[in-house]
Amino acid sequence: MLIHQDCVFYKGDIPCKPHKDFGYHCEGCPVYKKISNTILIIKLGAIGDVIRTTPLLRKLREQFPNAFITWLTYSPDILSKNWVDRILNVSAENIELIKNIEFDWLLNLDKDGIAISLAKSIKAKKKSGFSIDEFGHAKAISTDAEEHKWLTGLWDDLNKANTKHYVQEIFDIAGFNFNDEEYILESAPSGNNWNIDKTKKVIGLNTGCGGRWTSRLWLTEYWIKLAKDLLSNGYEVILLGGEQEDEKNKFIQNESGAKYFGFYPLKTFMDLLNQCDTIVTAVTMAMHLAVGFKKNLILFNNIFNRNEFYLYNRGEILEPDFDCNCYYTPVCPNNCMQYLFPEKVLQAIKKIK
């Protein structure tokens, strides 16, 4: 019996989709699609980091339409099966699997221990990104683009001088020209009947920033004032956040009159955020979700290089009116976010058409 093991639809242990949908066998299959290239992407990272790497898929599919793309990540649920052929969570079984495949191209875009170790040990005809040196540290594999990304991670002064945003940097590493390729992000309705007045402009206020970089936190009283001001200007205001922000959001709701529906699993949170027209947030997962859903974005930044973030001309980056030396500092000694005032944020929102 003819078996097309080199077909993008072939599974090896279960029926392929064309067989399940139409009953096709390999002999005479009208949708047989021969694999031209095998590509492995290693981008483990946080959900936001994975989301902002997805524009690379658009270029890969353009350049290699018949490629079989595998992606290894800690955040498999955020990736689209329409764009990635094999999505692998990080596990011993999956690592063993990819170590026994020879890929045409390995793209490792992470610099942590497991990623750089795999970059060295996995067989691939071409490797891009980062590997491991003799001391167990990350190193650039070969190109100037890789060295640029490596060095800006080592030295604050070089990082501050960097003028390239993240998507441009990973396109450079892959050897592609960046032409405003968008994020790839899919959201299905959660089934929730959100009590949101869509006759008004809906503003989502994401009030948290995670536990690692609390220097990014905006004052609770500022969120309250902004919510009140937005409501008095005719906006619909929704409070967003996770379990960590639940008590704070309940307090802001009681003090301001903004709507708060609670905290939810990722897919439901994505659906709620997608109901908004504009998102106000610090540098968090919500920022990347907003960019992915093509929302207007008011982004708070105080500890990172603002050039790192690309908003696709759909928003504005706001920083405190205070020269604070807290670059990449988990806790800001001057609490510089107190110098980013609600009035400035309100004016930025009003400018959005």
N, C-alpha and C positions, 0 to 999 in steps of 0.2 A: 504494500500500500504506500502511495506517495505521501510523504509528510514534509511540509515546508517548515523546517525548523528555523529557517532564516526569515520568517515572516514576522512583522511587528505584532500580529495578533496571536501568535502561537504562545501557549502557556506551558506545555510540557507535561502537566499533571492533571489539568482539567480542560473541558472543552473551551475553544476560543469563542469570542463573541459572535463572529459571523456564523459559526455552526449553531450556537444557541438561538440566534435570531432568525436564521434562514435555512438551517440544516445543511449548509455547505460542507463539503469535504475538500481536502487540498486539491485533488484531481479536478481541474477545470474551475477552481474557485475564482469568481469574477472580481473579488476584492483583495486578492493576494498582493501583499505589499512587502517587497524584499527590503530587508534592513541594509542601509548603505553605510551607516556609522554607528558605533556604540559609544555613548558618552555618559560619563559618571560625574555628577555634581555632588561635591561634599560642601554643604552649608548647613551646619548643625544648629547653631545659634538659637536665640530667642525667636518668638513668633515674628516680631517686627523685622528682625534681620532677615528672616527667610522671605517675608513678603517683599521687602525691598530688593531682593535678589531676583525675583521672578521676571522683571523685564528682559533678562538675559535669555529666557526661553523664547521670546518672540524672535530674537535674532538667530538663535540656534535653529528654530523651525524654518526661518526664511532661508538660511544658508544650507541646512541639511534636512530637507523636508521628510526624508525617509529614515532619519536617525532613530535609534532606540535609546531613549534618555532614561537613566536611572538617577534618583536623587536620594541621598542619605541625610536624614535630619532627625532632630528631636521633636519636630512639629509637623508630622505627616498630614494631619487633618487640614492644614491650611493650603496645601498644594492641590492643583487641579489635575484630575485624571485625564482631562482632555488635552493636557500639555505635557504631562510626564507619564511615561509608559510604565515605569516601576518605581513606586514610592516606598522607601524603606525606612522604618523606624530604627533607631540605633539599638541593636541587640547583638548578643554573641552570635546568634544564628545568621543574622543578616550580614554581619561583618565577615563571617566565614564564607558566606555566599560570594560576596564581591571580591574577596581575596582569591577566589578560584575562577575568576573571569578575567580575560584579557580585554581591556577596553581600547578603543581607538584614541580616546581623549579623556583624560582625568582633569577636572577643574576643581581644585580645592581652594575655597575662598575663606577658610577659617585658619586660625593660628594656634588653636588650643592643642593639647597633647594628643588626644585621640585622632584628631583630623590630620595633623602633620605626620603622625606615625603611619596612618593608613596611606597617606600620599606617597610615602616611601615604599611601603610594602606591596601595594596593589600594582598589578601589571598593567601598563598602558603604553601605547606607542608614543603618545605625546602627553606631557604633564604641564599644567599651568597653575599658578598660584603659589602655594607655600608648602614646604616640606620640612624635614627635621635635620638639624646639624649634629655634629658628633657629641655635643653636650646635652642633647635632648631639647633644644630650643628651636623656635620657628626660624626659618630662613626663606628668602625669596628664591624661587626655583631658577630663573634665568633672565627675565627681561627687566627693562627699566621701569615699566609699569608696576611690576611686582615689587621691585625694590622701593619705589615711591611709597606704595601702600605699607610696606614693612617698616620703613624708616619713620613715617608719620605716626606709627604706633609706638615707636621707641622714644621719641623726643618731643616734648611739649612745644618747643619753639618751632620745630618743623611742622608740627600739627597745626599750630596757630597760623602759620604762613600758607598753609594749603588752601588753594582756591577751587579744588575739584570736589564735586559732590560724590556721594558713595556710588551711585549708579554709573556715573562716568568712570570712576576708578575701576569697577569690575568689568565694564566694557573694554577699557584699555587693557586690562589683564588678559581678557579673552581675545584681544586683537580686533575688536569690532569698533565701528564708529557709532556713537550714540546719537540717535535722531528722535529724541522724545518718546522712545518706546515706553508705554505705560506699564504699571504693575498688572499682574494677573491675579484677580481676586474674585471668587464666586461666593454668592450668598443666597441661600434658599430661605423663603419665608418661614419663620419659626412657628407659625400658627397662632401667635399672640395677637389679639385685637387691641393694639396700642391705643390708648385714649389720648390721641394727639390731634390738635387742631391744625390741619394741613392748609387751611385758608390763610394762615400766617406763615411767615418765615420761621423755620424751626431751628433753634440754636441748641446744640448739644454741648454741655459744659462737663468736660472730663476732669474731675477734681483731684485725681491721684497721680502718683508718679512711680509707684513701686517702692520697695523697701531699701534698695541699694543706694540710690542717689537722692536722698531726701533734701539735698540742697536745692532741688528743683521745685519744691512745694510752694504753692501760692497761699497766701493767708486766707483762712476760712472767712474772715470778715470781708475780704475783697470779693470772694465768690458770692457772698450774700449781697453785697452792694451791686455787683455786676448783674446778678439775676434780677434784682429789683428794678434796676435801670432798664434792662432789656424788656421786662414785662410792661413797664410804664411807657415804653416806646412801641408797644404793639407786637412784640415778638412772642412766640411760643418757646418756652425754656424747659429743656429736659436735662436732668442731672444724670451723669454717667459715672460708672466706677465699678470696682470689684468688691469683694467681701471686706477688704481692708478699708474701703471708703464708706461702708454702709452707714455707720453711726454718724459720720460727718455729713453725708448726703441727706440723711433724715433731719439733721439739725438745720442744714441750709434750706431744705424744703420748708420746714416749720417757720423759719425766720424770713423767708423771701416769697413764698408762694409758688416757687418753681415746682415742676412735676418730677417725681422720683418713683420709679417702678420697682426698684430693688436691684440686686446683683444676680447675674445669670451665667450659665455655661457659655463657652466661647461663641458657638453658633448663634445662640439667642442674643448675646450681646452684639454680635455683628449685625443682626437684623435690626435691633433697636438703633444702633448707631447709623445704620443706613436710612433710617426714617428722617434724619436731620439734614438740613441744607448746609449748615456751617458747624464746624467742630472747633471748640476752643480747648486746647490741651497743651501740656508740657510734652517733652520728647518721650513718648511712650508707645506702646502697641497701638493705642487709639489713633495716634498720629499716622502710623502706617496704614491702618484700616481706612482712615479718612482719605488719604492719598489714593489708595486702591479703589475706593468707591467714588473717586472723583468729586469729593466734597470740597467746598470752600474751607480753608483751614487758617485759623489764627494760632500760630505756634509760639509758645513761650520757650525762650532759651536763655540760659545764663551761664552754663558751665561747659558748653561744647562750642566748636567752631561752627558758626552759622552756615558757612559754605558747604558743610557736609550734607545739608538737607536741601532737596530739590522738590518744590511744591507744584511743578508743572504750571506755573502762572495762575494758580488757583488759591492764593492766600498771601499771608504776610507773616514774617517772623518778628516777634516783639521781644525786646530785651530791656532789663532794668535801666533806669536813668541813674546809673551809679557804676563807677569803674571799680569792679570788685575782682580781686585776684583769687578766684575760686575755681580755676580751670580744672575740669575733671576731678573735682573734690566732692566726696560723698556728703559731707556736712559743710555748709557755708558758714565761716566764722562771722560774717557780717550780715547774714540773712538778707542777701541783696535782693531777693524777690519782693521784699517790701517796697522796693523802689520802682516796681512795675505797677502803675496805678490803674484802678478800674476804668477811670475816664479815658485813658489811652486805649484800652481794649475796646470799650464801647465805640469810640470813634473809628477804630479799624473795622469793626463789624458793620458799622453804618456805611462805610465806603464800598462794601460789597454789593454788587447789583443783583 
